[in-house]
Amino acid sequence: MTTANLPELPPEKGSWDEKAVSRRGLLEAAFGVLASAGVLAVAIPGARFLVGNALKPAKPQWVEIGSIDALPADQVTRATFTTSATDAWRNVTKRGTVYVYSDDDGASYVALDGTCTHLGCMVHWRAEENHFACPCHTAAFTRTGDVISGPPPKPLRRLPVKVENGVLFAEI
Amino acid sequence: MNRVARWVDERTGLSGPVRDFLNYPIPQYVHKNFLYTLGGLTLIALILQVVTGILLVFYYDPSVEGAYNSVDYITYILPLGWLVRGVHHYGSSAMVILVVLHMLRTYYFSAYKKPREINWLTGVLLLFLVLAFGFTGYLLPWDQKGFWATKVGVEIAGSVPIFGTQLMALMRGGQDLGQVTLTRFYATHIMLLPAVVGLLVVAHIFQLRYHGMAPPITAHAKDNAKKFVPFFPHWVLTDTVAGLGLLALLVYLSWANRAPLEFPADPTSSNYIPRPEWYFLFYFQLLKYFPGALEPVATVAIPLFLFGSMILLPFIDRSEERRPWHKPVTTLVSIFYIVVILIFTILGTAGSA
């Protein structure tokens, strides 16, 4: 009866062990439980391992933009910064682009992150048209970073700034 | 030789399955129509990618400092490096073209219909994985093109509502595009994707053999449906000739134009115009038309709708009719998609000029 689902064995080979086969349901259930436990025991730590430190928020960091003497106060100036950073197991030199200007003749400065808020391309300043342009989807931003046209969902990111000993710093 | 073969066969039992595989009857309507070689040709292109990929791993340095120089070395200094990388580079485009053509053949011949739905589904998954191969592959040289196209690609994931930011961080492996990203893409490109694609290709071919070729759709083909030729050598020879043609084309392209390598990745450059590979260009262009809050329409809704409709196709179109000229809806929908993709690709190309 319990062997009903099993193929018939040729008589010369032998026969199914009825007693052992009668425990089939129990063994199937045990396999299901143990195999699931095994799969989870591999999959859960595996998934955690893959996530790694990816979701750790980046620590804001002050970077040196340059001497304010070298920044023309009334113009938008492109400044690149370099700073040492840890990229997982590597010590790297992190680089980026910010745009800096002053509306009050150097009393205070505005620094904008040059990363387009649409899909992360780098915008460039068009002095003659007085706006930032993104080369990816032709978006335009005002001098203050507000969206004029194109698909970006929000203004360019304004970075906190400070001046120490005549040197401008921005927090990225 | 015969004794050796018999010895092996007694211990492995392989001769029966191998003989059955090679003697499989191919209907003449299939053998005589070159459109049916597209599947086999895709497999040959995949094999070429695997072989050239394994060769490239011997020289490629998967680090942000070393990747660019190693690819430069492979392309310009290493003997035949230009050939191996060239065939791999142009082969990736060939894969996309062949998979799409193979899929269109299947679509217009209604070969996705019962009982072949699962084979259509494995095919849709394989198309998706081929695109994933392309996306993870072109970051690896760590040049401007790969860096910026990946930055944009990852940001697209970032625009997914609710968990987009986390998804983007998971893809990058951190808050910036850096070493962890490169390692992730490399591991996905050379380990994860080949393993999954290999399994799916076996499943795809097994399903094909289980159901046989889809029935013919033209009267002429029906006349040829009762005559068969063996898979080997007749069919294999046709695919071999097509495969050699493909190889010759890839070698020629690699020789005529070295596989491109732009300047090294520079996160500060504000005058570089990021553009993805040509087969993602239509999508890149599409993103232009969904401003602000509408962004998820282009980044989530449209791709989900496209892939969703491809997956659901065999369950929606369940009629017996297999002739495309008697199925105006599916035929017109496909033509609409093809035209839209072509127009957006042209607009995207013009935009990059």
Contacts between the chains, C-beta under 8 A, distances in Angstrom:
chain1	res1	chain2	res2	distance
A	50	B	170	7.9
A	51	B	170	6.4
A	52	B	173	6.4
A	52	B	180	7.4
A	53	B	173	8.0
A	53	B	174	6.8
A	54	B	169	4.8
A	54	B	170	5.2
A	54	B	172	6.9
A	54	B	173	4.8
A	54	B	174	5.6
A	54	B	180	7.3
A	55	B	166	6.0
A	55	B	169	5.3
A	55	B	170	7.3
A	56	B	174	7.4
A	56	B	175	7.7
A	57	B	175	7.1
A	58	B	174	7.8
A	58	B	175	3.7
A	58	B	176	7.3
A	78	B	270	6.4
A	80	B	268	4.4
A	87	B	64	7.5
A	87	B	174	7.3
A	87	B	176	7.1
A	87	B	178	4.1
A	87	B	179	4.7
A	87	B	180	6.8
A	88	B	173	7.3
A	88	B	174	6.8
A	88	B	178	7.5
A	88	B	179	5.8
A	88	B	180	4.7
A	89	B	179	7.5
A	90	B	63	7.9
A	90	B	64	7.4
A	90	B	178	7.9
A	90	B	179	5.1
A	92	B	64	7.0
A	92	B	178	6.7
A	92	B	179	7.1
A	94	B	176	7.2
A	95	B	266	7.7
A	95	B	267	5.4
A	95	B	268	4.9
A	96	B	267	6.2
A	96	B	268	6.1
A	97	B	267	7.9
A	97	B	268	4.7
A	97	B	269	7.9
A	97	B	270	5.5
A	114	B	270	5.9
A	118	B	155	7.7
A	118	B	287	7.7
A	118	B	295	7.5
A	119	B	151	7.7
A	119	B	152	4.5
A	119	B	155	4.2
A	119	B	156	6.4
A	119	B	159	7.8
A	119	B	287	6.7
A	120	B	151	4.7
A	120	B	152	6.0
A	120	B	154	7.6
A	120	B	155	4.1
A	121	B	148	6.7
A	121	B	151	7.3
A	121	B	152	6.4
A	121	B	274	5.2
A	122	B	268	7.5
A	122	B	269	6.4
A	122	B	270	4.5
A	122	B	272	7.1
A	123	B	270	6.7
A	124	B	270	4.2
A	124	B	271	5.9
A	135	B	271	7.7
A	135	B	272	7.4
A	135	B	273	4.2
A	135	B	274	7.0
A	136	B	152	6.6
A	136	B	273	7.5
A	136	B	274	5.6
A	136	B	284	7.8
A	137	B	287	6.2
A	137	B	288	4.1
A	138	B	288	7.1
A	138	B	351	7.8
A	147	B	292	7.8
A	150	B	288	7.5
A	150	B	291	6.6
A	151	B	287	6.7
A	151	B	288	6.1
A	151	B	289	7.5
A	151	B	290	6.1
A	151	B	291	4.0
A	151	B	292	6.8
A	151	B	295	6.6
A	152	B	291	7.4
A	152	B	292	7.4
A	153	B	291	7.5
A	153	B	292	4.5
A	153	B	293	6.4
A	153	B	295	5.9
